[in-house]
Amino acid sequence: MKNQLRFNPFTDRLSRDIRNELSSALALSLKEGSEKPVMTVAQQFLATEPAEIYVAYINERLHRYRKAIESISGKIDDPFLRSFMLWDLELFFEMHEVLEHDWYHATGETKLLLQALIRAAGVYIKLECDLQPQASKIAAKALPVLEAQHDTLAAYFPPERLIGALKSKSLTPPKLLTGY
């Protein structure tokens, strides 16, 4: 049986490099309000003529990144709202990358909630690569804070969507802002 190549940043260096560099470029693109940073990174990887799985990942990410840049750049300063918009685009690693910058400068309950949201995104990052035991451990760390911050989350979306999905170990990430 032929060994099938799979995009997996946990086991494949090129997958990890593409994911990490594109994600960092998205953070910059959101800040600048320009697609240029993500397009530059994408073109650098595409110029190496990688296997189709990498091309497909890059193109799929660019599609979602355009939506994120259009919806967020210059319009949304609230780090929570930004992160929930990225979540609904299923840009979990990118959400982690963007929130991490806000987390560094936060304090108190805000810092704890940002960390819990980073962990919640981490659950779905792990699940994308079939790492259920690791996802469960991360969810267990995120849930107490998310439950304690129920009222803060309720200002954006019904918190049960996220809390329930993490508790039930749902493989399908809930839409937070855009419905069920």
C-alpha positions as CSV (number, residue, x, y, z in Angstrom):
1,M,0.0,0.0,0.0
2,K,1.3,3.4,-1.0
3,N,2.0,5.8,1.8
4,Q,-0.4,8.7,1.4
5,L,0.8,12.2,2.1
6,R,-1.5,14.1,4.5
7,F,-1.3,17.7,5.7
8,N,-0.5,17.3,9.4
9,P,1.6,20.0,11.2
10,F,2.2,17.6,14.1
11,T,4.0,15.0,12.0
12,D,5.2,16.8,8.8
13,R,7.7,19.7,8.9
14,L,6.5,21.3,5.6
15,S,2.9,21.3,6.9
16,R,4.0,22.9,10.1
17,D,6.1,25.6,8.3
18,I,3.2,26.4,5.9
19,R,0.6,26.6,8.7
20,N,2.8,28.7,11.0
21,E,4.1,31.1,8.4
22,L,0.7,31.7,6.8
23,S,-0.8,32.2,10.3
24,S,1.8,34.8,11.3
25,A,1.2,36.5,7.9
26,L,-2.5,36.6,8.6
27,A,-1.9,38.4,11.9
28,L,0.1,41.0,10.0
29,S,-2.5,41.2,7.2
30,L,-5.2,41.9,9.7
31,K,-3.2,44.6,11.3
32,E,-2.2,46.2,8.0
33,G,-5.6,45.7,6.3
34,S,-3.8,44.2,3.3
35,E,-3.6,40.7,1.7
36,K,0.0,41.4,0.8
37,P,1.7,39.6,3.8
38,V,-0.3,36.4,3.3
39,M,0.0,36.5,-0.5
40,T,3.8,36.9,-0.2
41,V,4.1,33.8,2.1
42,A,1.7,31.8,-0.1
43,Q,3.6,32.7,-3.3
44,Q,6.9,31.7,-1.6
45,F,5.6,28.2,-0.8
46,L,3.8,27.8,-4.1
47,A,6.9,28.7,-6.0
48,T,8.5,25.5,-4.7
49,E,5.8,23.5,-6.5
50,P,4.8,21.5,-3.5
51,A,2.6,18.4,-3.5
52,E,-1.1,18.9,-4.1
53,I,-2.0,18.6,-0.4
54,Y,0.1,21.7,0.3
55,V,-1.3,23.6,-2.6
56,A,-4.9,22.8,-1.6
57,Y,-4.2,23.9,2.0
58,I,-2.7,27.2,0.9
59,N,-5.5,27.9,-1.5
60,E,-8.2,27.0,1.0
61,R,-6.5,29.2,3.7
62,L,-6.2,32.1,1.3
63,H,-9.9,31.9,0.6
64,R,-10.8,32.1,4.3
65,Y,-8.1,34.7,5.0
66,R,-9.7,37.0,2.4
67,K,-13.0,36.8,4.3
68,A,-11.2,37.5,7.6
69,I,-9.3,40.5,6.3
70,E,-12.4,41.9,4.6
71,S,-14.5,41.4,7.8
72,I,-12.0,42.4,10.5
73,S,-9.3,44.8,9.2
74,G,-10.0,48.4,10.2
75,K,-13.4,47.4,11.5
76,I,-13.0,45.2,14.6
77,D,-10.7,46.2,17.5
78,D,-12.3,44.0,20.1
79,P,-10.0,41.0,20.5
80,F,-12.9,38.7,21.6
81,L,-15.0,39.6,18.6
82,R,-12.0,39.2,16.2
83,S,-11.3,35.8,17.6
84,F,-14.9,34.6,17.4
85,M,-15.0,35.8,13.7
86,L,-11.8,33.7,13.1
87,W,-13.4,30.8,14.9
88,D,-16.5,30.9,12.7
89,L,-14.2,30.7,9.7
90,E,-12.6,27.6,11.3
91,L,-9.2,29.4,11.5
92,F,-8.4,27.9,14.8
93,F,-4.6,28.1,14.6
94,E,-4.8,31.6,13.3
95,M,-7.2,32.5,16.1
96,H,-4.6,31.2,18.5
97,E,-1.9,33.3,16.8
98,V,-3.9,36.5,16.9
99,L,-5.2,36.1,20.5
100,E,-1.7,35.3,21.8
101,H,-0.7,38.9,21.0
102,D,-3.7,40.2,23.0
103,W,-3.0,37.7,25.8
104,Y,0.5,39.0,26.4
105,H,-0.8,42.4,27.2
106,A,-3.9,41.4,29.2
107,T,-4.3,41.0,32.9
108,G,-6.7,39.4,35.4
109,E,-9.9,37.8,34.2
110,T,-9.4,39.0,30.6
111,K,-6.1,37.2,30.5
112,L,-7.6,34.0,31.8
113,L,-10.5,34.2,29.3
114,L,-8.1,34.8,26.4
115,Q,-6.0,31.8,27.5
116,A,-9.2,29.6,27.7
117,L,-10.2,30.7,24.2
118,I,-6.7,29.9,22.9
119,R,-7.1,26.4,24.5
120,A,-10.6,26.0,23.0
121,A,-9.1,26.7,19.6
122,G,-6.4,24.2,20.5
123,V,-9.0,21.6,20.9
124,Y,-10.1,21.9,17.3
125,I,-6.5,22.2,16.1
126,K,-5.8,18.8,17.7
127,L,-9.0,17.3,16.4
128,E,-8.2,18.4,12.8
129,C,-5.3,15.9,13.1
130,D,-7.2,13.2,14.9
131,L,-5.5,13.8,18.2
132,Q,-8.6,13.2,20.5
133,P,-6.8,12.4,23.8
134,Q,-4.8,15.7,23.5
135,A,-7.9,17.6,22.6
136,S,-9.7,16.2,25.6
137,K,-6.9,17.4,28.0
138,I,-6.9,20.9,26.5
139,A,-10.7,21.1,26.7
140,A,-10.6,20.1,30.4
141,K,-8.3,23.1,31.1
142,A,-10.4,25.5,29.1
143,L,-13.9,24.6,30.4
144,P,-13.7,25.9,34.0
145,V,-12.7,29.3,32.8
146,L,-15.2,29.4,30.0
147,E,-17.9,28.4,32.5
148,A,-16.8,31.1,35.0
149,Q,-16.8,33.7,32.2
150,H,-20.3,32.8,31.0
151,D,-21.6,36.3,31.3
152,T,-18.7,37.8,29.4
153,L,-19.1,35.3,26.6
154,A,-22.9,35.9,26.6
155,A,-22.3,39.4,25.4
156,Y,-21.1,37.8,22.1
157,F,-22.9,34.5,21.6
158,P,-24.8,31.9,23.7
159,P,-21.9,30.4,25.7
160,E,-23.6,26.9,25.7
161,R,-22.6,26.6,22.1
162,L,-18.9,26.5,22.9
163,I,-19.1,25.0,26.4
164,G,-21.5,22.2,25.2
165,A,-19.3,21.3,22.2
166,L,-16.2,21.1,24.4
167,K,-18.0,19.0,27.0
168,S,-19.5,16.6,24.5
169,K,-16.2,16.3,22.6
170,S,-18.0,17.3,19.5
171,L,-15.8,16.8,16.4
172,T,-17.7,19.5,14.6
173,P,-16.8,23.0,15.9
174,P,-19.8,25.1,16.8
175,K,-20.5,28.4,15.0
176,L,-20.3,31.0,17.6
177,L,-21.6,34.2,16.0
178,T,-23.4,32.9,12.9
179,G,-25.8,30.4,14.3
180,Y,-25.9,26.7,15.1
